[in-house]
């Protein structure tokens, strides 16, 4: 087999683990660019709550898929796969390497392995499912999935509301389980892929999450949420850090309660991310605070 000329380094892991700093240092060492694999940092209107790289960090290394779209645009995993492959073609004109950094597992999977292309979901059906979920909660979603898509219920992520909303909307739109379209073979990419996942001790990670939420609030996250509150019906804004503050704006929680819920939900999200990446045996795991971390990555 002829060895691939180009190499893509994937820097993944849970939120707040320190992916951005590692990816920037790696990209600087390689003299290349970074593609964000975060499903929310691409939206211009969502800055503080998505923990985008700071302006100074963005100046150090060119980033793709950050501030590239409006929150009103509906982007799918297939869109990311197409865009990311295009970004790589551009990067490889000047460099033999590229860095991909993010915590959206499905985006990373699509870039590395391809995805099964699926029929579109009826937006009106998806909106109705979201409305029912907001009114009746997770238990209603689980019961509906069990009744209407038992295959997903038995094998899918039935603790993840976003995935369940997608699955229920899909089966109601198409009459078929979303699992029917998840049977494809892995795509063969014309580049070498090095998958690295960062980790920290749980207590340390959770402390960093709590501290980062406090910093976000000081930076003006509430004001940012207020500025886009009129768009809260959009799927892109059903996101941790914004949903809780929208509830506060509507009087459902005090600000202190909303902040506590952001921290709790972010910790829950980090746990789901860790579960996702640990299922992929292609990942090399490193402690995020290892002093020689970039050298170790480059040795793979």
BELHUPE-V966189 format. One record per pair of residues at least 24 apart in sequence whose C-alpha atoms are under 8 Angstrom apart, sorted by the first residue. I is the first residue (numbers start at 1). J is the second residue. D is the distance in Angstrom with one decimal. If there is no record, write none. Layout:
BEGIN
i=I j=J d=D
i=I j=J d=D
END
This chain:
BEGIN
i=4 j=190 d=6.3
i=4 j=191 d=5.1
i=4 j=192 d=5.7
i=5 j=96 d=6.7
i=5 j=191 d=6.6
i=5 j=192 d=7.7
i=6 j=92 d=7.3
i=6 j=96 d=4.7
i=6 j=97 d=5.6
i=6 j=190 d=7.9
i=6 j=191 d=5.0
i=6 j=192 d=6.1
i=7 j=96 d=6.4
i=7 j=97 d=4.8
i=7 j=98 d=6.6
i=7 j=191 d=5.5
i=7 j=192 d=4.5
i=7 j=193 d=5.8
i=7 j=194 d=7.3
i=8 j=97 d=5.7
i=8 j=98 d=4.9
i=8 j=99 d=5.7
i=8 j=100 d=7.1
i=8 j=191 d=6.9
i=8 j=192 d=6.1
i=8 j=193 d=4.9
i=8 j=194 d=6.2
i=9 j=97 d=7.6
i=9 j=98 d=6.3
i=9 j=99 d=4.8
i=9 j=100 d=6.1
i=9 j=193 d=6.0
i=9 j=194 d=4.8
i=9 j=195 d=6.1
i=9 j=196 d=7.4
i=10 j=99 d=6.0
i=10 j=100 d=4.8
i=10 j=101 d=6.0
i=10 j=108 d=7.9
i=10 j=193 d=7.2
i=10 j=194 d=6.0
i=10 j=195 d=4.7
i=10 j=196 d=5.7
i=10 j=197 d=7.9
i=11 j=99 d=7.3
i=11 j=100 d=6.1
i=11 j=101 d=4.7
i=11 j=102 d=6.6
i=11 j=195 d=6.6
i=11 j=196 d=5.1
i=11 j=197 d=5.9
i=11 j=198 d=7.4
i=12 j=101 d=6.0
i=12 j=102 d=5.3
i=12 j=103 d=5.4
i=12 j=195 d=7.7
i=12 j=196 d=6.1
i=12 j=197 d=4.6
i=12 j=198 d=6.3
i=12 j=277 d=8.0
i=13 j=102 d=7.3
i=13 j=103 d=5.6
i=13 j=197 d=4.9
i=13 j=198 d=5.0
i=13 j=199 d=6.5
i=13 j=273 d=6.8
i=13 j=274 d=6.5
i=13 j=277 d=7.1
i=14 j=103 d=6.0
i=14 j=198 d=7.5
i=14 j=199 d=7.4
i=14 j=269 d=7.9
i=14 j=270 d=4.8
i=14 j=271 d=7.3
i=14 j=273 d=5.4
i=14 j=274 d=5.9
i=15 j=103 d=6.6
i=15 j=209 d=7.6
i=15 j=266 d=7.8
i=15 j=269 d=7.8
i=15 j=270 d=5.6
i=15 j=273 d=7.9
i=16 j=205 d=7.0
i=16 j=208 d=6.3
i=16 j=209 d=5.8
i=16 j=212 d=7.5
i=17 j=198 d=6.8
i=17 j=199 d=6.4
i=17 j=200 d=6.7
i=17 j=205 d=6.3
i=17 j=208 d=7.7
i=17 j=288 d=6.6
i=18 j=198 d=7.8
i=18 j=288 d=6.4
i=19 j=101 d=6.7
i=19 j=102 d=7.1
i=19 j=198 d=7.1
i=19 j=288 d=7.8
i=20 j=53 d=6.8
i=20 j=101 d=6.9
i=22 j=288 d=8.0
i=22 j=293 d=7.8
i=22 j=294 d=7.0
i=23 j=99 d=6.8
i=23 j=100 d=7.7
i=23 j=101 d=6.3
i=24 j=57 d=7.6
i=24 j=60 d=7.6
i=24 j=61 d=6.5
i=25 j=294 d=7.3
i=26 j=99 d=7.7
i=26 j=294 d=5.9
i=27 j=61 d=7.0
i=27 j=98 d=7.3
i=27 j=99 d=6.3
i=28 j=60 d=7.8
i=28 j=61 d=6.9
i=30 j=97 d=7.0
i=31 j=95 d=7.5
i=32 j=61 d=7.6
i=32 j=62 d=7.9
i=32 j=91 d=7.3
i=32 j=95 d=6.2
i=32 j=97 d=6.5
i=32 j=98 d=5.8
i=32 j=99 d=7.4
i=33 j=61 d=6.0
i=33 j=62 d=5.1
i=33 j=63 d=6.0
i=33 j=64 d=7.7
i=33 j=91 d=6.9
i=33 j=98 d=5.9
i=33 j=99 d=6.3
i=34 j=61 d=7.1
i=34 j=62 d=6.3
i=34 j=63 d=4.8
i=34 j=64 d=6.2
i=34 j=98 d=6.4
i=34 j=99 d=4.7
i=34 j=100 d=5.5
i=34 j=101 d=6.8
i=35 j=63 d=5.7
i=35 j=64 d=4.7
i=35 j=65 d=6.2
i=35 j=84 d=7.1
i=35 j=87 d=7.5
i=35 j=98 d=7.8
i=35 j=99 d=6.3
i=35 j=100 d=4.7
i=35 j=101 d=6.3
i=36 j=63 d=6.8
i=36 j=64 d=6.1
i=36 j=65 d=5.5
i=36 j=66 d=6.5
i=36 j=100 d=5.9
i=36 j=101 d=5.1
i=36 j=102 d=5.7
i=37 j=65 d=7.7
i=37 j=100 d=6.4
i=37 j=101 d=5.5
i=37 j=102 d=4.3
i=37 j=103 d=6.5
i=37 j=104 d=6.0
i=37 j=107 d=6.0
i=37 j=108 d=6.4
i=38 j=101 d=7.7
i=38 j=102 d=5.0
i=38 j=103 d=5.9
i=38 j=104 d=5.3
i=38 j=107 d=7.6
i=39 j=104 d=6.2
i=39 j=107 d=7.6
i=40 j=236 d=7.3
i=41 j=65 d=7.4
i=41 j=66 d=5.4
i=41 j=67 d=6.6
i=42 j=66 d=4.1
i=42 j=67 d=4.7
i=42 j=68 d=5.2
i=42 j=69 d=5.7
i=42 j=70 d=7.9
i=43 j=67 d=5.1
i=43 j=68 d=6.4
i=43 j=69 d=5.0
i=43 j=70 d=5.1
i=43 j=71 d=5.1
i=44 j=68 d=6.7
i=44 j=69 d=6.1
i=44 j=70 d=5.6
i=44 j=71 d=6.9
i=45 j=70 d=6.8
i=45 j=71 d=6.3
i=45 j=228 d=7.5
i=46 j=71 d=7.6
i=46 j=224 d=7.6
i=48 j=216 d=6.1
i=48 j=219 d=7.2
i=48 j=220 d=7.4
i=48 j=221 d=5.8
i=48 j=224 d=7.4
i=49 j=216 d=6.7
i=49 j=221 d=6.2
i=49 j=241 d=5.8
i=49 j=242 d=7.1
i=71 j=236 d=6.3
i=71 j=237 d=7.8
i=72 j=234 d=7.2
i=72 j=236 d=7.8
i=74 j=236 d=7.7
i=77 j=106 d=7.0
i=77 j=107 d=5.8
i=77 j=110 d=7.0
i=78 j=110 d=7.5
i=78 j=115 d=7.1
i=78 j=117 d=7.1
i=80 j=107 d=6.6
i=80 j=110 d=8.0
i=80 j=111 d=8.0
i=81 j=107 d=7.0
i=81 j=110 d=5.7
i=81 j=111 d=5.3
i=81 j=114 d=7.2
i=84 j=111 d=7.0
i=85 j=111 d=7.2
i=103 j=273 d=7.0
i=104 j=273 d=7.8
i=105 j=273 d=7.1
i=105 j=276 d=6.7
i=105 j=277 d=6.9
i=112 j=187 d=7.7
i=112 j=189 d=7.2
i=112 j=193 d=7.3
i=113 j=186 d=4.8
i=113 j=187 d=4.8
i=113 j=188 d=6.9
i=113 j=189 d=7.5
i=114 j=186 d=6.1
i=114 j=187 d=5.1
i=115 j=182 d=7.9
i=115 j=184 d=7.4
i=115 j=186 d=7.8
i=115 j=187 d=8.0
i=116 j=181 d=6.0
i=116 j=182 d=5.8
i=116 j=183 d=7.3
i=116 j=184 d=5.8
i=117 j=181 d=7.2
i=118 j=181 d=6.3
i=119 j=174 d=7.6
i=121 j=169 d=6.6
i=121 j=170 d=5.6
i=121 j=173 d=5.7
i=121 j=174 d=7.4
i=122 j=169 d=7.5
i=122 j=170 d=7.9
i=122 j=173 d=5.6
i=125 j=169 d=6.0
i=125 j=172 d=7.2
i=125 j=173 d=6.9
i=126 j=165 d=7.4
i=126 j=166 d=7.5
i=126 j=169 d=5.0
i=129 j=165 d=6.5
i=129 j=168 d=7.4
i=129 j=169 d=6.5
i=130 j=165 d=6.8
i=133 j=165 d=8.0
i=141 j=165 d=7.3
i=144 j=168 d=7.5
i=149 j=177 d=5.9
i=151 j=177 d=7.0
i=151 j=179 d=7.0
i=152 j=177 d=6.9
i=152 j=178 d=7.3
i=152 j=179 d=6.3
i=194 j=283 d=7.7
i=194 j=300 d=7.0
i=195 j=282 d=6.4
i=195 j=283 d=4.8
i=195 j=284 d=6.1
i=196 j=283 d=5.3
i=196 j=284 d=4.8
i=196 j=285 d=5.9
i=196 j=286 d=7.3
i=196 j=297 d=7.4
i=197 j=277 d=7.4
i=197 j=283 d=6.1
i=197 j=284 d=6.0
i=197 j=285 d=4.9
i=197 j=286 d=6.4
i=198 j=285 d=5.9
i=198 j=286 d=5.1
i=198 j=287 d=5.7
i=198 j=288 d=5.1
i=199 j=285 d=7.0
i=199 j=286 d=6.2
i=199 j=287 d=5.0
i=199 j=288 d=5.5
i=200 j=287 d=5.7
i=200 j=288 d=6.1
i=200 j=289 d=7.6
i=206 j=267 d=6.4
i=209 j=263 d=6.7
i=209 j=266 d=7.1
i=209 j=267 d=7.0
i=210 j=263 d=5.6
i=213 j=259 d=7.6
i=213 j=262 d=7.4
i=213 j=263 d=6.6
i=240 j=265 d=6.6
i=240 j=266 d=6.6
END
